[in-house]
Amino acid sequence: MTGLEAVPGVGPSIAKKLHAAFITTAELLAVQRPIELKERAGIPEGTAMKIITNAQQQVGKYTFRSGLEVEQEDLAKPLLRTGIEELDQSLMGGLEIGSIVEFYGKASGGKTQWCYHLAVRSQLPVEEGGLGGAVLWLDTEKAFKASIVRANAVRWGLDPDIVLGNIRKVDIVNSVHFMTMFERVPQMCADENFQLVVVDSLTGQYRQEYMGISNLGTRQQTINSMLNKMRRAASATDAIFLYTNQAISKPGMGMFAQLNAPMGGHILAHASDYRFMVSEAEAGRRKIVLKDNAGLPNFEVKLSIGWGGFYDDAHALKRQEPEVRDYLAAHGYSTRIDKSVQVVDEATEIEEASEST
């Protein structure tokens, strides 16, 4: 990251105002809009335009460059590997840094499990397929469980206490709180080595607060504003932004019925770099389908799931899961399967289907 003092036109007075608005690097300044600097930092729009332009030139990535230069830069960037061989091969190595990743699907498909899986994997060293950084977790679902983080950490050979300590979590109470807390996220990524930002889920709060067709336009506009901030933050910091999205059944006739449609309409359809649909497969298995990416063909991979996250297959699960279970049992966590969970999940799916009608 490049300090603000390197940007022409940013003296001590302006730098102080920018810091107060959580803009602490040239990269963060380069992705701001003049009106934002006026509103957040009290900097006149004319001055804001000049220092933003200077920051873009200083950073270098926001000017015209040759395709070869861009290619070499991309090849030098680390990838976040999932640790699932078939999936990583389909992803041509893993998830690109600075990207936006969406997991959508109905209840029990594994959306939050992917958040755990990648939140732990991202803490591995770069040479082992991780990003060597910490994780921010914005939880709108009250779904975060420390025991699941510990299980995944043991699975990947990491110290569970260190992994948990590297996750900074906040419970989001409403959409206004979400927007307020998100203002700090880009600065934290830039200054404190947060390499992955998890939002579980993005659409839940908006769905509850902007109900009815009369509020649809406002809801879409608010979500679009958040996604724009997310896009610029990812570009400036190279952190990966991961969010989950709910899916509903849309009624229709014959071939026009959509049984697993993501919420958010066209706004979310164009927002992510990787759009994955996740769902249940046969017993003990999950399915992940790449629905959209500009550089990859769509694909489908089936996985086993157990304590410790996702596994390549049943053989890998049988081989590796016992160690995870032993750790959890030794630390007072029960790994007994509660059959009532399946009943709750089925009830949730029925409720969601009825809401969509």
TORTOR-806917 format. One line per 8 residues: number of its first residue (from 1); their letters; for each residue x, y, z of C-alpha. Coordinates in Angstrom, 1 decimal, m for minus. Layout:
NUM	A	X,Y,Z; ...
END
This chain:
1	MTGLEAVP	0.0,0.0,0.0; 1.1,3.6,m0.7; 0.9,6.3,1.9; m1.2,9.4,1.4; 1.9,11.6,1.7; 3.0,10.3,m1.7; m0.1,11.8,m3.4; 0.5,15.3,m4.8
9	GVGPSIAK	m1.9,17.8,m3.2; m2.4,15.8,0.0; m0.9,17.8,2.8; m1.1,17.3,6.5; m4.5,19.0,6.8; m6.2,17.0,4.0; m4.5,13.8,5.2; m6.0,14.3,8.7
17	KLHAAFIT	m9.5,14.7,7.2; m9.0,11.6,5.0; m7.8,9.5,8.0; m10.9,10.6,9.9; m13.0,9.2,7.0; m11.1,5.9,7.1; m9.2,6.7,3.9; m5.6,6.0,4.8
25	TAELLAVQ	m3.8,4.9,1.6; m3.4,6.2,m1.9; m5.1,3.1,m3.2; m8.2,3.8,m1.1; m8.2,7.5,m2.2; m8.0,6.4,m5.8; m11.3,4.7,m5.8; m13.3,7.4,m4.0
33	RPIELKER	m15.8,9.8,m5.7; m15.5,13.5,m5.2; m19.0,13.8,m3.7; m18.0,11.2,m1.1; m14.9,13.1,0.0; m17.1,16.2,0.3; m19.7,14.5,2.4; m17.4,12.3,4.5
41	AGIPEGTA	m14.2,14.4,4.9; m15.4,17.9,4.2; m13.1,18.4,1.2; m14.4,20.6,m1.6; m15.3,18.7,m4.8; m12.7,20.5,m6.9; m9.9,19.7,m4.5; m11.3,16.1,m4.1
49	MKIITNAQ	m11.2,15.6,m7.9; m7.6,16.7,m8.1; m6.3,14.5,m5.3; m8.3,11.5,m6.5; m6.8,11.9,m10.0; m3.3,12.2,m8.5; m3.8,9.1,m6.4; m4.9,7.1,m9.4
57	QQVGKYTF	m1.8,8.2,m11.3; 0.4,7.4,m8.2; m1.0,3.9,m7.8; m0.7,3.2,m11.5; m3.3,0.5,m11.8; m6.0,3.0,m12.9; m4.3,4.2,m16.1; m4.0,2.6,m19.5
65	RSGLEVEQ	m1.6,m0.3,m19.5; m0.7,m3.0,m22.1; m2.4,m6.3,m22.0; 1.0,m8.0,m21.4; 1.6,m5.9,m18.4; m1.8,m6.7,m16.9; m1.1,m10.4,m17.7; 2.2,m10.4,m15.9
73	EDLAKPLL	0.7,m8.7,m12.9; m2.2,m11.2,m12.7; 0.2,m14.2,m12.9; 2.2,m12.8,m10.0; m0.9,m12.6,m7.7; m1.6,m15.5,m5.3; m4.8,m17.5,m5.6; m6.9,m18.7,m2.7
81	RTGIEELD	m7.2,m22.5,m3.2; m10.2,m24.3,m1.7; m8.1,m27.4,m1.0; m10.6,m29.5,m3.0; m8.6,m30.9,m5.9; m11.3,m31.1,m8.5; m12.7,m27.7,m7.6; m9.3,m26.0,m7.7
89	QSLMGGLE	m8.6,m27.5,m11.1; m11.9,m26.2,m12.4; m11.1,m22.8,m11.0; m7.7,m22.9,m12.8; m5.9,m22.8,m9.4; m8.2,m21.0,m7.1; m10.1,m17.8,m6.4; m8.4,m14.6,m7.6
97	IGSIVEFY	m7.6,m11.9,m5.0; m9.5,m8.7,m5.3; m12.6,m10.6,m6.5; m16.2,m10.7,m5.3; m17.6,m14.2,m4.6; m21.2,m15.1,m4.2; m22.7,m18.4,m2.8; m26.4,m18.7,m3.2
105	GKASGGKT	m28.9,m21.5,m2.5; m31.6,m22.7,m0.3; m31.3,m23.7,3.3; m28.9,m26.6,4.0; m27.0,m26.2,0.8; m23.8,m25.2,2.5; m23.6,m21.4,2.1; m22.3,m20.7,5.6
113	QWCYHLAV	m20.1,m23.8,5.5; m18.3,m22.3,2.6; m17.7,m19.1,4.6; m16.1,m21.2,7.4; m14.1,m23.3,4.9; m12.6,m20.3,3.1; m12.2,m18.2,6.3; m9.8,m20.9,7.6
121	RSQLPVEE	m8.2,m21.7,4.3; m7.4,m18.0,3.7; m5.2,m18.0,6.8; m2.8,m20.6,5.4; 0.5,m19.3,4.1; 0.5,m18.2,0.4; 2.8,m21.2,m0.5; 0.1,m23.5,0.9
129	GGLGGAVL	m2.7,m22.0,m1.0; m3.9,m19.4,1.5; m3.5,m15.6,1.7; m1.6,m15.4,4.9; m4.1,m12.8,6.3; m6.9,m12.3,8.8; m10.7,m12.3,8.2; m13.5,m9.8,8.7
137	WLDTEKAF	m17.0,m11.4,9.3; m20.2,m9.4,9.1; m22.9,m11.7,10.5; m26.5,m10.8,9.7; m27.7,m14.4,10.3; m26.4,m15.1,13.8; m24.9,m18.2,12.3; m21.3,m17.9,13.4
145	KASIVRAN	m20.1,m20.8,15.5; m16.6,m20.9,17.0; m16.7,m24.7,17.1; m17.0,m25.0,13.3; m14.0,m22.6,12.9; m12.0,m24.8,15.3; m13.0,m28.0,13.4; m11.9,m26.5,10.1
153	AVRWGLDP	m8.6,m25.3,11.6; m7.8,m28.7,12.9; m8.6,m30.2,9.5; m6.1,m27.9,7.8; m3.4,m28.3,10.4; m3.7,m24.8,12.0; m3.9,m23.7,15.6; m7.6,m23.2,16.3
161	DIVLGNIR	m7.0,m20.4,18.9; m4.9,m18.5,16.4; m7.4,m19.0,13.6; m10.3,m17.7,15.8; m8.2,m14.8,17.0; m7.6,m13.8,13.4; m11.3,m13.5,12.7; m12.9,m10.1,13.6
169	KVDIVNSV	m16.7,m10.6,13.7; m19.6,m8.2,14.2; m23.3,m8.9,14.5; m25.3,m6.8,12.1; m28.6,m5.7,13.5; m30.1,m3.8,10.5; m29.2,m2.4,7.1; m28.2,1.0,8.5
177	HFMTMFER	m25.8,m0.7,11.0; m24.4,m2.7,8.1; m23.6,0.4,6.0; m22.1,2.1,9.0; m19.8,m0.8,9.9; m18.8,m1.4,6.3; m17.4,2.1,6.1; m14.4,0.9,8.1
185	VPQMCADE	m13.9,m2.3,6.2; m11.7,m1.0,3.3; m9.4,0.8,5.7; m9.1,m2.3,7.9; m8.2,m4.4,4.9; m5.6,m1.9,3.8; m3.9,m1.3,7.2; m4.4,m4.6,9.1
193	NFQLVVVD	m3.9,m7.3,6.6; m7.5,m8.5,6.4; m7.5,m10.6,3.2; m11.0,m12.0,3.3; m14.3,m10.2,4.1; m17.3,m12.5,4.7; m20.9,m11.1,4.6; m23.4,m13.8,5.7
201	SLTGQYRQ	m25.8,m12.9,4.3; m26.0,m9.9,2.1; m29.7,m9.9,1.2; m31.2,m11.1,4.5; m31.5,m7.7,6.2; m32.7,m5.9,3.1; m35.4,m8.5,2.5; m36.8,m8.1,6.0
209	EYMGISNL	m36.7,m4.2,6.0; m37.8,m3.4,2.5; m40.9,m5.7,2.1; m43.5,m5.4,m0.6; m43.4,m4.3,m4.2; m43.6,m0.6,m3.3; m40.2,m0.9,m1.6; m38.5,m2.9,m4.3
217	GTRQQTIN	m36.9,0.0,m6.0; m35.4,1.4,m2.8; m34.2,m2.1,m1.8; m32.4,m2.6,m5.1; m30.9,0.9,m5.0; m29.5,0.3,m1.5; m28.1,m3.1,m2.4; m26.5,m1.7,m5.5
225	SMLNKMRR	m24.8,1.1,m3.5; m23.4,m1.5,m1.1; m22.1,m3.6,m4.0; m20.4,m0.6,m5.6; m18.6,0.1,m2.3; m17.6,m3.5,m2.1; m16.3,m3.6,m5.7; m14.1,m0.5,m5.1
233	AASATDAI	m12.8,m1.8,m1.8; m11.8,m5.1,m3.4; m10.0,m3.2,m6.2; m8.1,m1.0,m3.8; m7.1,m3.6,m1.3; m6.9,m6.9,m3.3; m9.0,m8.5,m0.5; m11.6,m11.1,m1.5
241	FLYTNQAI	m15.2,m10.2,m0.6; m17.4,m13.2,m0.1; m21.2,m13.0,0.5; m24.0,m15.4,0.8; m27.4,m14.9,m0.8; m30.7,m16.5,m0.3; m32.6,m18.4,m2.9; m36.4,m18.7,m3.4
249	SKPGMGMF	m38.7,m20.6,m5.6; m40.4,m18.5,m8.2; m43.7,m19.8,m9.4; m44.2,m20.3,m13.2; m45.7,m22.6,m15.8; m43.7,m25.6,m16.9; m40.3,m24.6,m18.2; m40.7,m21.1,m16.9
257	AQLNAPMG	m40.7,m22.1,m13.2; m37.5,m21.2,m11.3; m37.0,m23.6,m8.4; m33.7,m22.1,m7.0; m33.7,m18.4,m8.0; m31.2,m16.1,m6.2; m32.6,m13.0,m4.6; m31.5,m9.6,m5.8
265	GHILAHAS	m32.5,m9.8,m9.4; m30.3,m8.3,m12.1; m28.5,m6.1,m9.5; m26.8,m9.2,m7.9; m26.7,m11.1,m11.2; m23.9,m8.7,m12.4; m22.2,m8.0,m9.1; m19.9,m10.9,m8.4
273	DYRFMVSE	m16.8,m12.3,m10.2; m17.7,m15.8,m9.1; m21.3,m16.8,m8.7; m21.8,m20.2,m7.2; m25.0,m22.1,m6.6; m24.7,m24.6,m3.7; m27.2,m27.3,m2.8; m27.7,m30.7,m1.3
281	AEAGRRKI	m26.9,m33.7,m3.3; m27.3,m37.3,m2.1; m26.9,m38.0,1.7; m23.8,m36.5,3.1; m22.9,m34.7,m0.1; m23.1,m31.2,m1.4; m23.0,m29.8,m4.9; m21.4,m26.6,m6.0
289	VLKDNAGL	m22.1,m25.1,m9.5; m20.3,m22.2,m11.0; m23.1,m20.2,m12.7; m21.1,m17.2,m13.8; m17.5,m16.1,m14.3; m16.0,m14.0,m17.1; m13.0,m16.3,m17.6; m14.2,m19.8,m16.8
297	PNFEVKLS	m16.8,m22.2,m18.3; m19.6,m23.2,m16.0; m18.9,m26.4,m14.0; m20.4,m28.7,m11.3; m18.5,m30.5,m8.5; m19.9,m32.8,m5.9; m18.3,m32.9,m2.5; m18.5,m34.7,0.8
305	IGWGGFYD	m19.2,m32.7,3.9; m18.4,m33.4,7.5; m16.7,m32.1,10.6; m13.9,m30.0,9.3; m15.7,m28.7,6.2; m15.8,m30.0,2.7; m13.8,m33.0,1.5; m12.9,m34.3,m2.0
313	DAHALKRQ	m14.9,m37.6,m1.5; m16.0,m40.1,1.1; m12.6,m41.6,1.3; m11.0,m38.3,2.3; m13.7,m37.7,4.8; m13.3,m41.1,6.4; m9.5,m40.6,6.5; m9.4,m37.1,7.9
321	EPEVRDYL	m12.6,m36.5,10.0; m11.7,m38.7,13.0; m8.9,m36.4,14.0; m11.3,m33.5,13.9; m13.9,m35.4,16.0; m11.3,m36.3,18.6; m10.2,m32.7,19.0; m13.8,m31.5,19.4
329	AAHGYSTR	m14.7,m34.2,21.9; m11.5,m33.4,23.9; m12.6,m29.8,24.1; m16.2,m30.5,25.2; m18.0,m30.2,21.8; m20.4,m33.0,20.9; m20.3,m34.3,17.3; m23.5,m36.3,17.7
337	IDKSVQVV	m25.8,m35.7,14.7; m29.1,m34.1,15.8; m31.8,m35.5,13.6; m34.1,m32.6,14.4; m31.8,m30.3,12.3; m33.1,m32.0,9.2; m36.7,m31.3,10.3; m35.9,m27.6,10.9
345	DEATEIEE	m34.2,m27.3,7.5; m37.1,m28.8,5.7; m39.5,m26.5,7.5; m37.4,m23.5,6.5; m37.5,m24.5,2.9; m41.3,m24.9,3.0; m41.6,m21.4,4.6; m39.3,m19.8,2.0
353	ASEST	m41.3,m21.4,m0.8; m44.6,m20.1,0.6; m43.2,m16.6,1.0; m42.2,m16.5,m2.7; m45.8,m17.1,m3.7
END
